[in-house]
């Protein structure tokens, strides 16, 4: 029990110390985890085990198309918050992507159903996706939510496809600061801050209101991550950062048709349609779904880089024509 308590205490510290790229609705989940912890409630071992098993169950496809699941809240590495929410980790996604690229599939599909997550690791993984798409075409499939940090990494793919009922976007970053001075006063608790090593060390540690300087600094940190977010989306989508800021939802998630009109996605189609279009077929049996990405594609003949590029160029042209027809 003590290990679990300490683990969730670390989650609380992590939530408060790192900015988030998360949809507004998902903030409720984070707040709920914190509130239940403060109230003395803890997730059961069975609940955590079930969530971890859900996170670690890979989706696979045959026909030379590798499918990587990106489900739930995303964190840099596994912790109790990602366990409880059944979320993914940038660390795990990075390893899975590397293995998928090494297996030389015809294409890779990121099966995304996520409200986003922490900024720690988002930029790095987005750059990995951007680099990987130079070796093998990557499709980011919103199935059915690609929010905030999930859109951050999805925008680095070769193209983005949204399922008809998808929500896409939520671009932006936020952080939390709780002024608990009134609550401490009611309990008769007074803090004496003792800090050293720098003028600003311990800033805000007493739980009271932030000074103007402290608030400005935290704002600059959030703005810095937000600027990086916009720049990465702009690089992935091939547009100017100002377009991302002004037309890609302005921090809101958009329905698939609106996201298509705004240029945030390339087409609207289901995950099944996407895999079929790329020449693959969904692995139906549960036993096949337990296979690793590399094992699922190892038997496929290796295509040359030229063949893969030509194949995907053809698919993108078909997607462009279909999009023009829909509009």
Rosetta blueprint (number, residue, H / E / L):
1 X L
2 X H
3 X H
4 X H
5 X H
6 X H
7 X H
8 X H
9 X H
10 X H
11 X H
12 X H
13 X H
14 X H
15 X H
16 X H
17 X H
18 X L
19 X L
20 X E
21 X E
22 X E
23 X L
24 X H
25 X H
26 X H
27 X H
28 X H
29 X H
30 X H
31 X H
32 X H
33 X H
34 X H
35 X H
36 X H
37 X H
38 X H
39 X L
40 X L
41 X L
42 X L
43 X L
44 X L
45 X H
46 X H
47 X H
48 X H
49 X H
50 X H
51 X H
52 X H
53 X H
54 X H
55 X H
56 X H
57 X L
58 X L
59 X L
60 X L
61 X E
62 X E
63 X L
64 X L
65 X E
66 X E
67 X E
68 X E
69 X E
70 X E
71 X E
72 X L
73 X L
74 X E
75 X E
76 X L
77 X L
78 X L
79 X L
80 X H
81 X H
82 X H
83 X H
84 X H
85 X H
86 X L
87 X L
88 X E
89 X E
90 X H
91 X H
92 X H
93 X H
94 X H
95 X H
96 X H
97 X H
98 X H
99 X H
100 X H
101 X H
102 X H
103 X L
104 X L
105 X L
106 X L
107 X E
108 X E
109 X E
110 X E
111 X E
112 X E
113 X E
114 X E
115 X L
116 X E
117 X E
118 X E
119 X L
120 X L
121 X L
122 X H
123 X H
124 X H
125 X H
126 X H
127 X H
128 X H
129 X H
130 X H
131 X H
132 X H
133 X L
134 X L
135 X L
136 X L
137 X E
138 X E
139 X E
140 X E
141 X E
142 X E
143 X E
144 X E
145 X E
146 X E
147 X E
148 X L
149 X H
150 X H
151 X H
152 X H
153 X H
154 X H
155 X L
156 X L
157 X L
158 X L
159 X E
160 X E
161 X E
162 X E
163 X L
164 X L
165 X L
166 X L
167 X E
168 X E
169 X E
170 X L
171 X L
172 X L
173 X L
174 X E
175 X L
176 X L
177 X L
178 X L
179 X L
180 X L
181 X H
182 X H
183 X H
184 X H
185 X H
186 X H
187 X H
188 X L
189 X L
190 X L
191 X L
192 X L
193 X L
194 X L
195 X L
196 X L
197 X L
198 X L
199 X L
200 X L
201 X L
202 X L
203 X L
204 X L
205 X L
206 X L
207 X L
208 X L
209 X L
210 X L
211 X L
212 X H
213 X H
214 X H
215 X H
216 X H
217 X H
218 X H
219 X H
220 X H
221 X H
222 X H
223 X H
224 X H
225 X H
226 X H
227 X H
228 X H
229 X H
230 X H
231 X H
232 X H
233 X H
234 X H
235 X H
236 X H
237 X H
238 X L
239 X L
240 X L
241 X H
242 X H
243 X H
244 X H
245 X H
246 X H
247 X H
248 X L
249 X H
250 X H
251 X H
252 X L
253 X E
254 X E
255 X E
256 X H
257 X H
258 X H
259 X H
260 X H
261 X H
262 X H
263 X L
264 X L
265 X L
266 X L
267 X E
268 X E
269 X L
270 X L
271 X H
272 X H
273 X H
274 X H
275 X H
276 X H
277 X H
278 X L
279 X L
280 X L
281 X E
282 X E
283 X L
284 X L
285 X L
286 X H
287 X H
288 X H
289 X H
290 X L
291 X L
292 X L
293 X H
294 X H
295 X H
296 X H
297 X H
298 X L
299 X L
300 X L
301 X L
302 X L
303 X L
304 X L
305 X H
306 X H
307 X H
308 X H
309 X H
310 X H
311 X H
312 X H
313 X H
314 X H
315 X H
316 X H
317 X H
318 X H
319 X H
320 X H
321 X H
322 X H
323 X H
324 X H
325 X H
326 X H
327 X L
